[in-house]
Amino acid sequence: MAVLALIYILIFLIFGLILYAVLQIKLFGMKVKDFWTFIEANQMLDKLYRFAKQYENMSSQEQVIYLAEAEKIFKAFDNVPDALWEEEYDKYKEVLTKYKDIKMLRWAGNK
């Protein structure tokens, strides 16, 4: 009986913490979906940052993939307040710089 009561208390605490997190996200003026997309984009930002640092010359296919993933990241980061990602600003800036470079190369190549 005591084990069952402990399980109920733990389940109640878990739901309480989830509800508290959702409430904090809403009070910050964001949607939960936008916050979750930001978390996923933050993970992808790390991957693109490493990719941008390692590869100077990408194939056309790699450039297209990089551009598509970078655009998703930029959109996700635009939906959350800047205070959430100011730690990641250097990575964001590096990915943005590489994005602009690829866009310019592709634009110059199409002329």
Buried (B, 14 or more C-beta within 10 A) or exposed (E): EEEEEEEEEEEEEEEEEEEEEEEEBEEEEBEEEBBEBBEEBBEBBEEBBEBBEEEEEBEEEEBEBBBEBBEBBBEBBEBBEEEBBEEBEEBBEBBBEBBEEBEEEEEEEEE
